[in-house]
Amino acid sequence: MFWVTMKILFFIIVDPQSVTEIGIIVDQILPTHTSDSAVFFHSVGNTVSNLIMILPPIYGALQTFRDGLEIRYVWSFLGLAAVGTGSWCFHMTLQYEMQLLDELPMIYSCCIFVYCLYECFKQENAINYFPITLLLFFSIIVSGVYLLWKEPVFHQVMYGVLVACLVIRSVFIVAWVYPWLRALCYASLSIFLLGFVLWNIDNIFCDSLRAARQRLPPVVGAVTQLHAWWHILTGLGSYLHILLSLQIRSTYLKYRPKIKFLCAVWPTFHVESQKAS
């Protein structure tokens, strides 16, 4: 499964028009199982969609490090990249161990987000060990229980608790402290929420959606993979949240933060070398 998926990805990247070649490969592997073939294309789409959670965060981590900003924000970007990498590995292999590599980093990275956002109004380079210990203890307990219980709802609820903490804190800051950051905050929340809605639709109507996609051309079917859109939208929403957190922190420390667009499309965070007076 792994090497076949890599071959499919090679054709997609090198020659996006080579749908015929891709079909030949799948037909050779799954000649009589239409449902297996559909699942295979589903897996490829869900794998490729994770790139949005890998490449931009790595660039963000490098840029944050070059700007000399606090290391916690480098870890925020790398945490998001770890989620994308884990999800890539899971959807490429469909193995339980890789699923853990996808799901547990969601908890760990979100804990980093929580620490950054709740410590944004502290002295520069200050380290507060109490919330670090609390979040570390939370991560260990969630990991241990999930490894023993293997109940997806438990993981979802624990992740939801962390996301709720981020939402409450973010809305409070943009409502009462920095109202000019409302657009970025609400964009991040709305995009993430849209991804969450599509993920639930995909879970609830999975069989119906899969049957409908089998009647569509391959390209059309690929863009209707709601789980892939969950990756894209939650990855973008999480990335924008990190930019929001950086904006809040840099403004408090009297830096000169700027959002620049890479290739006039993708938002990136930069700070000027001198602080504002």
N, C-alpha and C positions, 0 to 999 in steps of 0.2 A: 504493500500500500504506500509506504513511504517513498520508494524510488519511482513508482508510477506517478505519484503526485508531483514529484520533482520534475519529471519529464513533461507533464502537463504544464506546469508553471513555466518551464523553459519555452515552450511554444507560445504561451500567452505573452511572455515578456519580449521574446525575440521577434515574434511575428503574430500580433494580435488578430490578424485576419485568418489564421490557420485553423479555423473551426473544423475543417474536413480532416486534417491530420489528427486533431484531438479526438474526433469521433472514431477514427480508425483505431487509435490506441485503445480507447475504451471498449470498442467492439471486440478487439482481440482478447481483452482480459475478461470482459463480462458479455460474452456473445449471446446469451439466452436469458439474461436477467435484466429486464427493463428497469425494475425498481432499484436493483443494485446500481445500475448505471446512473439513475437519477440521484441516488444517495452519494455516488462518487462525485458528480458535478457539484452537488450541494457542499460536500466537504472541501473541494477546491476553492469555491467562492468564499466560504467561511475562513479558509486559510489566508488567501490573498488580502482579504479585507483588514487583516490585522496589521498590515504595513503602516497604517495611519497611527497606530499605537507604538510603533517601533522607530521609524526613521525621524519624524519630527521631534519626539522627545529626546532622542540622542543628540540631535542638533541643538535643541534647547539646553541640554545639560552642558554641552561644550561651550555654548555662548555664555551661559551663566557663570561657568568657571572662568572664562576669559575676562568677563566683566568684574571678577573679584567679588561676586556676591556670596552670601552665606551658603555654606556647603549643604544645608538642609534642603535648599531649592534644587541643587544638583541631584540630590537623592530623590526628590519629588519626581523629576523628569525620568531618572533611571528606574524608579519604581513603576511608572507608567509603561516604560519600555519593557520591563520585566513581565508585566501583565500581557502585553502584546506578544512577546516571545513565547510565553507559556501557552497562550491561546493558539498561536501558530502551531506549536508542537502538538497540542492536543488535537486540533482539527486535521492535522496532517497524518497523525497516527491512530487517532480514536482509541487510545489506550488510557486506562484509569489513572496510571501514574502521571501521565501528561495532563490529565484533567486537573489533578491536584496542583500541577505546575501553573495551570491557568487560574484556578480559583483562589488558592491561598495567597498569592501575591496581590490579589484584589484587596484583601484585608490589610496586608502589610503596607501597601502603597497608600491606601486611604488613611491609615494611622499616621503616616508621614504628613499627608495633607492636613489632617486635623491639628497636628502639632504646629505646623507652620502657621495656620490661620489663627489659632488661639494664642500664639506667642508673637503676633505681628506687632504689638505695641510695647515691646520690651527693648532694653538697651541692645545696641549692636553687638553681635557675636555672643550674647548672653545665652547660657544653657540652663534650662529649667529641668532638673532631674526628676521632679515629681510627676509631671505629665508623661515624660519619657518612660518612667517605670510603670505608670498606670497603663499606657498604651502597649508596652511590651508584655505586661502581664495579660492584658486583654488578648493580644495576638497569640500568646502561648496557649491560653485556655481555649480559645476558639479553634486553634489548630488541633489540639489534643482531642477535644470533643468531636470535631468533624472527622478526624481520622478513625475514631472508634465507632461513631454513630453512623457516619456516611449518609446523613440526611440532608439533601440539597436545600430544603426549606430552612434548616437551621443556618446554613451558610448565607442564604439570601437575607434572612432577618438580621443577622449580625452585620452584614455589609450595609443593609438598610439603616441600621442604627448609626453607623459612621457617616453615611451620606446625609442623614437627617441633621447630625451635628454640624456638618459643613454648610448645609442650607440655612440653618438658623443663624449661624455666625455670619455668613456672607450677607444675608438679607439685613441683619442688624447693622453691619458696618456701612453698607451702601445706603441704608435708610437714614442713619444718624451721624455718621462720621464723614464719609466721602461720597456724597450723593452723585457726583459726576462720574462715578464708576458703575452706576446702575445698569447702563447699557451692556457693558461687558459681563456683569454678574448675571443679568437676566438672560443674556444670550447663552451663556454657559449652562444655566439651569434648564432653559427651554430645550436646547439641543439634547442634553442628557435625558430629559424627561421624554422627548420624542422617541429616542432610542429605546427607553424602557417600555414605552407603550407598544412599539413595534415588536419588541422581544416577547411581550405577553401575548400579542396577537398571533405571533408565530407559534408559541407554545400551545395556545388554545385551539387554533385552527390548523395545526400542522398537517394533518392528513389531507384536509380539503385543499390547502395551498399546494401541497406536493402533487396531488392529482391534477390540479389546474396547470401547474408548471410543465407537466409531462406533455401537455397539448400545445405548448408554446415553443417557438424557435429557441435554440440554445442561448443566444445572446439575450433575448427578452427574458427567458427564465432566469438567467444569471442576475439581472438587475432587480428581480423580484424576490431575491433571497433576503427575507426580513431579518434573519439572524446575522447576516453579513452587514446589513444596515445598522443593527444594534452595535456591532463592533465599531463601525465608522462613526456613528453619532455619539456614542458614549466615549469613544477615544477623543473625538474633537471636543466634546463637552468637558472632559477631564483636563485636556490640554489647556483650554481656555480658563479653567479654574486655576491652574497653576499660574497662568499669566495674571489673573486677577490677584492672586495671593502675592505675587511679586510686585504688582503695582501698589498694593496696600502697604507692603513692607518698605518698598523703596521711597514712597511718598512720606511715610512716617520718619524715615531716616534722612529725609531732605535730599535724596538723590534727584536726578532729573530723568525719570523713566520715560521711555518712548516705545510705542508699538510700531514696528516697521513690518512691511509686507515683503516676504521673500518671493521673488519672481512676480510681484504685484498680486499675489494670491494668498500666500500662507502667512499668518501673523506670527511675528517673533518679538521677543522682548529685549530691549537694549537700555543701557543707562549711560549718561554722559560721565566723563571722568571726574568732573568737579561737582560737589554738592551745591544745592541751592542755598543762597544766603538767608 
